[in-house]
Amino acid sequence: MTYSSAGELVVGPATEEDWPVISGWAQEEGWNPGVSDARSFFAQDPEGFFIGRLAGEPVSAISVVNYGAHYAFLGCYLVRPDLRGRGYGLATWQTAQTHAGNRTIGLDGVVSQQDNYRKSGFAPAHRTFRHTGVLPPRTPTGVRPVRPQDHEALAAYDSACYPADRPHFLTHWLTTDGHRAFVRFDEGRPAGYAVIRPTVGEVLRIGPLFANSSTDAEALYGALAEEAGTTPVAVDVPESNPAAVALVGALGLTPSFETARMYTGRIRPVAGQCVFGLTTLELG
């Protein structure tokens, strides 16, 4: 696509070498991307990341990551601030969206873009609020770090809480440098698990936090509190789970950032009552 004001935009595949540019833009938007996110993101779908360039310089980005045959997730939709309003974002969007084929696409849309997403066929499912603060210390009863032998059971548990099976992503997410994963079992079966990871900002991101009950989630928060100490944490909590909203309020975390989960079509049933914290706003 050619623009008389700024030359030709070329949209092509992004690689892990491009990730520092993309995550830098995300940090400027206040999204607090994880330090080691790229390894897990590209492991799920190495062809699902795109970058737009003008004269070889990166100016736009987006990801459309495929999970199996029926579901994809759109994220990392960014345009360099000084070049917005020229159509570069839309051109990048249109190029990348074909990667999903006929899959249902999900996204977490910031408030300012939600009307545009509706025009592109996305319908809102629920609002999500990022809650931040320092977790109060508490005893993590019945919680321990995740072990390699837990991965198969956690992949099955995760599949009940997410619109697609994602064992490959999860293996990386649980073991990537800097990520700390915790699990709680009940009679030999997972009753919840959580991951906390460092970001390029001054907070630790929690996600996912999936749990059978508020009691299980609170126990996991105890382990996360021990890990975080006095460092602030951030967790993206779906408004559709009142128990999750009540729990972060009781822990003293405060809402700071709003998005909406939106879909282009139907998704398979998800145990929404178990979703106390989303995995990421970038990959769902």
Secondary structure, 3 states (H helix, E strand, C coil): CEECCCEEEEEEECCHHHHHHHHHHHHHCCCCCECCHHHHHHHHCCCCEEEEEECCEEEEEEEEEEECCCEEEEEEEEECHHHCCCCHHHHHHHHHHHHHCCCEEEEEEEHHHHHHHHHCCCEEEEEEEEEEECCCCCCCCCEEECCHHHHHHHHHHHHHHCCCCCHHHHHHHHHCCCCEEEEEEECCEEEEEEEEEEECCCCEEEEEEEECCHHHHHHHHHHHHHHHCCCCEEEEEECCCHHHHHHHHHCCCEEEEEEEEEECCCCCCCCHHHEEECCCCCCC
